[in-house]
Amino acid sequence: MYQYDAHDQQIVEERAAQFRGQVQRRLEGSITEDEFKPLRLQNGLYMQLHAYMLRVAIPYGLLSSTQMRKLAHIARKYDKGYGHFSTRQNIQFNWPKLADVPTILDELAEVQMHAIQTSGNCIRNTTSDHYAGIAPDEIEDPRPYCELIRQWSTFHPEFAFLPRKFKIAVTGTPDNDRAAVRFHDIGIRIVDNEAGERGFEILVGGGLGRTPHIAKVCREYLPYEDLLSYLEAILRVYNRYGRRDNKYKARIKILVSELGIDEFRSQVEAEWEQIREGALKLVREEIDRVRHHFEPAKYRELPERDLSVLGQSLGGDPGLRHFVRNNVERHRQPGYCAVMISLKARARPPGDASDTQMDAIADIADEFSLGRIVVTHTQNLVLPDVEQARLTELYARLAEHELATANAGLLTDSICCPGLDFCNLANARSIPVALEIGERFDKLDYLADVGEVSLKISGCINACGHHHVGNIGLLGIDKLDEEAYQLVLGGAPGNDASIGKIIGRAFSRDQVVDAIETVLQVYLGNRQGEDERFIDYYRRVGQAPFKEALYGDHKKG
Amino acid sequence: MARSRGTHYVVTANTTDDGSAVYLQHDGRWVRRLNQAWAIASETTRDAALDRARTQERHICDPYSFKVVIGPTGPRATNTREQIRGQGPTSPLRRPDSEPATRLSA
């Protein structure tokens, strides 16, 4: 993985020292909260309902075991013994004291981590495929490009005060998007052109929030050496014309929608012509320098096994068989696999890991996965380099720490924002709903019967829980001071991207889990065989049967 | 003593040191229990209390007011947000020995 050079290290250390002075002045009363707020936000420090919240960047989700141990230590020493992995592949600590934050940043800098640009109207953490570098269907590892974008965007003087926050995602598997690139301000797909030359397709104007948009193609093919200059051109057009008078209309998706993609594209291209041969032109040596940090691990020569057969051959433990079927993915290296550690255990808030679990994961990563861990945007963790022959042993180790929940990709593997239990913006709670769903449907055979379905829960219209792109989505609303939930069906984040539609009037807190059970009953009772996934059934039949089952007849919705 | 009928307000903020929710008392001190807060019966008094709170911003952040009802043990929030903010998260925290920050005594 990428190792800081002296400049990187100096930047994060100096930033932590600078913030120590700012915190000191705030505590002494020499600067006001209004003056302090933009400073703390630039260091990832929010004020939530009950406490400060510190968001720590995990570039493209990649962690070393050493970094994971540091996160465990911070959770234990400065927080309440846990961290929350977010949909941006970052980690959030919900209870730090202000006076401790500079020391936390010092400790993070010791392991090449920071909280820079995890908040504010700037370019945020660039995300990627959680199977980057190991996926058999990948045409090129996207992480070197993510790292180049990170270096270009960090403290970029032009883009520190954009109209709104800005999110970029990169995928190296153009035929199987696991990074939801169509729902980012800029989505980047590594592709080859007709001549077989490597480059990028650039998508722009995607996003969730109160006005979800699927990104549009800004450029079908961009040569690899022009990546940064083209991104700079897009950001310049956005920075110049993006609305600053209304925060709800300030994201680039609104600008692209109002201008139209053709006009937006022509402005970007005109800007790009001015700068494309300038200092941002990537040279192969620079790409190779960064790529060197992501070279494949030193794998052993091992025989490849058929994972579907392997699962059936692992004896009488049904939990292990489900685990192999649901949580284990193929690897490009014969004899290896990737293992998803679900952070969606029963009665545990989705995405949370305790300090002891984080320490255990670090130890297990060292022992089983070459010391590497990847955070997924679905709020789970991946051990990317596990020998297939050691799966039984690994499963047992994970189970000792409540980390062997075999529900990856199933209903109870929900994405869930912190909701009204923590968030200042939320209208309704998310976590208790996710826990009740986990309780209600925590039967491996039932989950296996329902099969692949995504459930995503947001506590407000800002959509941090990605409810628009859940096959089943829940949106928390405030209905006369009472929590209520709108049910959204039909969303999908990948190559077959679609935005879910609200099915009808909202459900009360007491009704909402029953409503989900009704939706599942409609699907299970009417699908065309077990191979028809929930999303395929929904696309075939539409909303009508669900409305009828939920509301009595579909006119009432 | 505050009258018990009609609209009442409580002035609240988050502390600068740890961000926990606090509530203004009549004497200008801040407490961590909503039921010990000053239930303000008029908008004029509320606005004056908010102005006074804003002068204490070394210790607190972003004061605002919200409506309460007067229950047998003191002011009580009527909306879910302020109820949760006053009581702490309703979902389980990962460390068994931890208590929500706002459940500290005054």
Contacts between the chains, C-beta under 8 A, distances in Angstrom:
chain1	res1	chain2	res2	distance
A	26	B	16	6.7
A	27	B	16	6.7
A	27	B	17	7.2
A	27	B	58	8.0
A	28	B	58	7.7
A	29	B	57	7.9
A	29	B	58	3.3
A	32	B	57	5.8
A	33	B	16	7.4
A	33	B	57	5.5
A	33	B	61	4.5
A	33	B	62	6.2
A	47	B	14	5.8
A	47	B	19	5.5
A	47	B	61	6.3
A	47	B	62	7.5
A	48	B	19	7.1
A	49	B	21	7.2
A	49	B	81	7.6
A	49	B	84	6.7
A	49	B	85	4.8
A	50	B	19	6.9
A	50	B	20	6.1
A	50	B	21	6.4
A	50	B	85	6.7
A	50	B	88	6.2
A	50	B	89	7.0
A	50	B	100	6.4
A	50	B	101	5.2
A	50	B	102	5.6
A	51	B	18	6.0
A	51	B	19	4.1
A	51	B	20	6.1
A	51	B	101	5.4
A	52	B	18	7.1
A	52	B	19	4.3
A	80	B	93	5.6
A	80	B	94	7.1
A	80	B	95	5.0
A	80	B	98	4.3
A	81	B	93	7.8
A	81	B	94	5.6
A	81	B	95	3.1
A	81	B	98	6.4
A	82	B	93	7.0
A	82	B	94	3.3
A	82	B	95	6.4
A	95	B	18	7.9
A	95	B	101	6.5
A	97	B	17	6.2
A	97	B	18	4.6
A	98	B	16	6.4
A	98	B	17	5.7
A	98	B	18	6.8
A	98	B	19	7.3
A	99	B	17	6.6
A	347	B	92	6.9
A	348	B	92	7.6
A	348	B	94	7.5
A	349	B	91	5.4
A	349	B	92	7.1
A	349	B	94	7.7
A	352	B	94	5.5
A	353	B	94	7.7
A	354	B	94	4.4
A	354	B	95	6.9
A	355	B	95	7.7
A	420	B	80	6.6
A	420	B	81	6.2
A	420	B	84	5.8
A	421	B	84	6.4
A	421	B	89	4.0
A	421	B	90	5.8
A	421	B	91	5.0
A	422	B	89	6.2
A	426	B	81	7.9
A	428	B	80	7.6
A	429	B	80	7.9
A	429	B	84	7.5
A	429	B	90	6.5
A	429	B	91	7.4
A	431	B	89	7.8
A	431	B	91	3.9
A	432	B	90	5.9
A	432	B	91	5.5
A	435	B	91	6.7
A	478	B	79	8.0
A	478	B	80	7.9
A	481	B	78	6.4
A	481	B	79	4.4
A	481	B	80	6.8
A	482	B	80	7.0
A	483	B	80	5.7
